[in-house]
Amino acid sequence: MFYNRCRSVLLLTFDHEMCTNFPYRSSVWDHRKGAIDGETRQYLHLLNAQARELQVPLTYFVVASALEELDPGALAEAVRDGSEIANHTYSHVNVTATDPADLRGLYAQQPWLVGQRSAQAVIQDEIVAADQLLYRRLGCKATGFRTPYGFTAGIRSQPWLGTLLVKLGYRYVSSRYAGWDLWHEAGAEAGLDDARLLADLRASQPYQDPDGLWELPIVTPTDCHVFRPWRWPLDRWLQTLCRLVDLGYEHGLVVDLCCHPAILAACDPAAETVQAAVARARSKADGVWITTPSAFVLAQEA
């Protein structure tokens, strides 16, 4: 199978969120997901500059609460450059929660914010508020939604959520994650051989649900794995992501690479991640289509 006359696909996606004190293992993780620090804001400018130089689009899944007081700056720059802005909820809420006690994040720290609402009502309010704020501050209508956290079954446990996203005009969701337990530290020494990487990659291929909503799962591992609990050196991460591009190309697969600017700013300050992935993709004779999730979905429906 070929995609836009290329053998495989690479999606460069970034969850734009923040937890203070990241990435130090001994620090308290206080779930202030909208608290974007200056280092991370500057890193977005670096990513955007790289994208312009390399002539590739990026996709930012934005925790929209960061836009309440923050100058949209680098995100507005990304929009002008043709990158994609997508919804990552308002405050990084757990969309699989069926009880308010399981909403996590902001609501775990300040449970009174839930009020008399059900978990479903809170989740819906989070998505709608983010949708409206992204449009008001950046002038773009998001058509993609990535759930905070990743789930083996995606949002299938919450069928109402897919219905809501379709109603709001969303074309795709990125909610499935089929790989390692984030805190399974044996993964740090497991080596992630080709067999394991390929199995997880095959389990992370896009598909369309009967309601028309596409699911674009993320691949294993993410930068959250390798730099936070596993504490890999940068070169091991770069070697692994290049091998993911190789395997995607060899088997004609989609590689949805999920990264976090707040993590990379601390652990990959020169933004070698984007450079390495793009260089590897462009070394392939039959081509790797480097695109956005929305462009990929539109191409599949054409």
N, C-alpha and C positions, 0 to 999 in steps of 0.2 A: 504493500500500500504506500502511495506517495501523498504528501501533503504540500500543496502549493508547489508542485514539481520537485519537492525535496523528500529525502528518504525518511527523515524523522523530524521531531519538533522539540524546541527548547523554549520554555517559558521562564523568564527571569522575574520572579515575584518576590515582593518584600512586604512583610507585615510591619507597618509603621506604628509602633507602640513603644511604651517605655515602662520599665520597672526601675525605680531608683535603686542605686547601689549595685546594679548589674555590672559586671558578671561575677562578682566575688562570692565564692561559695559560703564564706563565713558571715556574710551580711544578712540583714533582715530584708526579706523580699516583701515590700509593703503593698504591692499590687496597684501602685499609682500609674496605671497604664496610659493615662493621657499626659503625664508629666514629661514632656520631651525636653531633654537637656540641650544645652548649646552645642556640645560635641556632636550629638546626633543630628541636629539641624544642619550643621556644617557638612556632615557626612553626606546628607542628601544632595547638597550642591555638588559634591565630588562625584556621586553616582550619576547625577544628571549630566555633568560634563563628560564623563566617560561614555555615557549613552550617546551623546551628540557626536563625540569623536569616532566612536565605533559604528554609528548609524544603526543602533538597535533600540527598540522600545522596551521600557521597563513597566512593571505593574506594581502599584502601591495599594495594599489593602490597609485602609486608614482607620484607626480608632479615632472617631470624629471629635471626641471631647477635647482633643488637643487643639482644635480649631476655634474653640470658644474665645480664647484670649491670644492665641499664638498668631503672629503674622503668617499667612499661608506661604509666603516666601518660596521655598524650594518646591513645594507641591504645586503652586501656580506655575512655576518654571517648568515642571514636569509636564503639566497639561499643555503648555505652549509648545513643548518639544514633541508632542504626540504620544507621550506615555499614557498609560491607563490609570485612572483612579477608581478604586472599588471600595465596598463597604466592609468594615470589620467590626461592626456594632459601635455604639456610642462610647461604652466604657469597658469593653472586653468582658462581656457577660457569657456565662455558660448556657448555650442555647439548647442543651439537652435536659436542662433542669425541669422537673415536674413539681418541685416544691421550692418555695422561696429560699429555704435554707441552703439549697444547692446552687444558687446563682453565682457564687464565687465573687472574686474581685472586689469591686466597690461595695457590693451588697453584703459581702462577708464582713467588711470593715465597718460599714454603716447600715446595719439591717433596717433601721427605721426609714430608710429611703424607699423601701418597698411599699410602705403604707398598707392599704387594704387590697392591693393588687395581687392577682395570682401570678405564678411564675410565667405563665404564657403571656399575660398582659405586659409584664415587665420586658420580656424578650421582644415582643412586638413593638413596644414603645422605643426600645433601644435601636431597633433596625430603622424604624420610621424617622426617629430623631436624627440618626446619623445620615440617612438618605437626604433629609431636608438641609442639614448643615453643610454637607458636601456640595450641594447645589448652590446654597446661598453664598458660601465662602469661595468656592472654586469654579462655580458656573458649569459644573458637569453633572449629568445624570448617570449615576453608577448603574451598570447592568450586571455587575458581578458581586458576589458576596462570599467572603471566607469566614467560616466559623472560628471564633477564638477556640484554641485547643484543636486537636484532631481526634476523630473517632473512627473506630474500626468499621462501624456500619454507617458512618456519616449521619445524616439527619433522618434516616429512615425510621428511627424511633419517634420522630416528631413529624408525622405526615402533614399536620396543619401548617408547619413552617414552609414546606415546599409550596403549598397552596398560596400562602401569603406572599412569598417571593415572586411567584408568577403574577399574582395580582398587582404587585408593585412594579412590574415591568422588568424583573431580573431575568437574564438569559442563562446564567450559570451560577452554581454554588461550588465552593471548594471546601469540603467538610470531611472527606474520608482520609484516614491515615492508617495504613496497613502495617506499619513497621514496628521498630523496637519500642519497648517501654522506655520513656525518656530517662528514667532514673535507674534503669537496669545497667549498672556500671560495668558488668562483664562485657558489655558492648564495646567498651573502650579498648579492650584487649582482643576482641574477637577478630579484628582484621577486616571485617566486612568483605569477605571474598566474593568473587564474581557470582557464584551460585546464589548467595544470599541477596546480593544487590539486585540481580536479575529477577529473582522470585518476587521481591518487594516491588520492583519496577513494573513487572507484569500485573501485579495486583493493584497498581496505581494508575491504570489507564482510564481515560475519559469514557463516559457513556451517557446516554440520554434517557431520562425517565419518561414514563408514559404521558406525564403532564407537560412534556416539552422542555423541562428544566434539565440542563446538562450538569453532570457532576465531573469536576476536574480534581482528582485526588492529588495530594502532594507526595513527593518521593522521600525515601529514607536514604541517608539521614539528613536532617536539617542542621543548620548552624547552631541551633539551640541545643541539639544533642552534643555536638562535637566540642563546643567551646565551654559549655556550662558544666554539666556533670562529668563529661569524659575528659575534658581539659587536653584535647589534642593540640599538637603544634600546628601552625598554619599550613606547613607544607603537606602534612598528612590529609588535611581537609581538601586542599587543592588537588592532590592526587586522586582522592575519592570522587570529587565532583567531575573531574575529567574522565574517570572511568565510567561514571553514570552517563555522560555524553556519549562515550564509546559504545556502551551497551545499548543505549537508545538507538543509535545509528545502526549498529549491527543487526538489531532485531526489529527495526522500523517502528519504534515506540515514541510516545510523548513523555518528555522529562519536565515535570513541573517542579522546578527548583525553588524551595521556600527558604528565604533568609530574613533577617531582622536588622535594620540599620543600627539599632542600639547595640546589638551584639557585635556586628562587623566593625563598627566605629572603634570598639575597644580591642578587638582581636584581629582585625584585618585593616589597619588604618590606611593603607595605600590602595584599598579596594581591588586587591588582586583577584578576588572571587569572580567579578564580572569579566575582567580581562582574560583569566584562564578559561572560563567557560566559553566565551565567545571565540577565542583563538582555537580551542579544540573543535568547536562546532564548524568553524570555517576551514578547518584542515580536511574536511570530509569531501571526497570526490563527488558524491551524488547529492550533497547539500543537506544542511540542517536548517529548517525554517525557524528563525528566532523571531517570535511574535508575541502578541498579548493573548490572554485567554479569550477575550471577546472576539478578536479577529479570527482565532482558531475556530470558535463556535460558529461564527458567521460562514466561514469557509465550509464547514461540515454540512451546513443547512442549505448551501447554494445548489 
